Amino acid sequence: MKTIAITIDETLLDRLEQVAAGRGGGAANRSKLIRDAVAEYVRRLERAAADEREAAIVDRHRARLARQATAALRAQAKP
């Protein structure tokens, strides 16, 4: 694990301190809280990027997928 320095406005730092205090307080808890928040944010960014890539693939193949879905529905509807 590496130690880094960040700049954070006082209002947000105060809010962070309050949340950290509610979880047991201390600088170690504050650091963990920040690590957890950053990790969650990175996961969300990665998921959003994956969703965008998947949406682009679906868009590229939309017409073919629609034809295949229609054919499958017709095949299921046959008595």
Secondary structure, DSSP 8 states (H G I E B T S, - for coil): ---------HHHHHHHHHHHHHTT-SHHHHHHHHHHHHHHHHHHHHHHHHHHHHHHHHHHTHHHHHHHHHHHHHHHH--
